[in-house]
Amino acid sequence: MVQFLSLVRSKRLKTQHGRAVVLITLSPLFVSVLFALLLGYRPDYLGHFTAGYGGTLSAHALAIAILQTQFHRYASAMALVGTVACIGMGTILEATVFSLAKFDEVDYCNQNLGAILAGLVVIRLSQFADTTDALLGKVMACAAAFLIAGVYFAAT
């Protein structure tokens, strides 16, 4: 974890976009590796975590795109409200669409962990990155990749 934080602060990543991409991708990858190593026999746990992260990050990116000029002022409140809204949407989806036999509390918890991490990343992102269209494209690409990976691993 210390190496990760030093990489984010590294002078090798001179641009804010570079640091943002490192933060957006390495944070969930680190947790995903832990899921895979510790709970490799249940890939659906990893899938729900990454889908929760990707879905919440994409919702935040949409909100950032809409509120570009006000993003830095309201980032913490926006991250809190957006994360709670995504957790609520995840609750509805887990209880209705994705409940094959019953509501799975572990899957629900894992997707909430991903959503919370996405909210924390958005708060940190607001402290050092500008919200240009290029950055939003990178955020959306990363969110889509994690969402697709989440669907893949949750289905296996």
C-alpha angles and dihedrals in degrees: 000000000000090000090051092053092047089051091053091051094041120128088224087075096061099164125074089228091057091052091045093052091049091051094045095049107031098048095062092034090058091052091043091055089052090051091050094047098043101032103024092137088067109051090170089071089058090045094054091047094050093042090051090050095045095045094048093044091052091050090050091048089054090051091048090051090053096043100036098143094043097041098100093047096050102026098119095045091043091050092049096047093041093048093048090048091051091048088051091050089048089052091053093046094046092048096046121014101028100036104107097170106351144339107291110215095192093054089047091051092049094051089048090053088054091048092050091050090052090052091051091048091052091052091051091044091057091058098062112011133077118224103239123154090253091058092046089053090054092047091050092047091051092045091050092049092052092045092052091046089049093053090048096050094040090055094051 
